[in-house]
Amino acid sequence: MAEAAPVKAPVNCPVDTKEKSKERVNGWPANPDKHLKFIPSPRRLRIKFNGETIADTLAPMMMREGRHLPVYYLPRRDVRMDLLVPTDNDSFCPYKGAASYFSIRVGELVSENAVWSYEAPFPEVAEIKDYLAFYWDRVDQWFEEDDEIFKHPRDPYHRVDVINSSRPVTVTLKGAEVANSASARFAFETNHPTRYYLPRDDVKMELLAPSEFTSTCPYKGDAVYFSARIDGELIEDVAWCYPDPIAECPKIRGRICFFNERVDAITVDGVVQPKPETKWSRD
């Protein structure tokens, strides 16, 4: 049996313990403009665990909720319910209701509390009844049609546009110019600051060294990171690169992109760009 994962509430649903059950009230009357949409997806969706396909549907739905990542919900009829075991874990969302949980058992391998469902949702979201959602990291593989997808569902309203630009871009760090390019590619991504992907020939690669840190983006692929050493000082994870991006985002392949949040400044066409406050910022 696999080690049990820590119990937590769905990605877009806060935990509410049994001790706080008296606070379990419908939040819609107090916030009728809450952004929550349950929309159909035209993509075939499959989920695998321990070599077994545990869900396969042509009718997935996507939950889009303000300030949360999208979440796939699958019709109960398209889920291998014979492989799910109800648990006594529960949680509460003021906009959906009380969630019930299931563990997945395939052979000797168990993924604890990997699935949730709102068996009696609030009337405002009655359509989510008879659907189940899976924690992304408590199963092995997700597929849209025949392509494996990673990290989290790709939001159909999320765009990544990578555009060639001849506007000169310079990057300074600890008072030193570490990049200067008139052949940058600007990445415009929904709800993200503009990023500048630079040819390696225009970056002082001798100042950079590979980092052990990596990350995955469902819209771009697997990223590797670089730290910089300026006058003996190490600045960790200041830039990144997608050596082999997904097919939908080929124009960033092999280019170097610096965190605006972590360098002194990024200048575009002579104008210093605002330094955004993001989850990648450092104090």
Secondary structure, 3 states (H helix, E strand, C coil): CCCCCCCCCCCCCCCCCHHHHHHCCCCCCCCCCCCEEEEECCCCEEEEECCEEEEEECCCEEEEECCCCCEEEEEHHHECHHHEEEEEEEEEECCCEEEEEEEEEECCEEEEEEEEECCCCCHHHHHHCCEEEECHHHCCEEEECCEEECCCCCCCCCCEEEEECCCCEEEEECCEEEEEECCCEEEEECCCCCEEEECHHHECHHHEEEEEEEEEECCCEEEEEEEEEECCEEEEEEEEEECCCCCCCHHHECCEEECCCCCCEEEECCEECCCCCCCCCCC
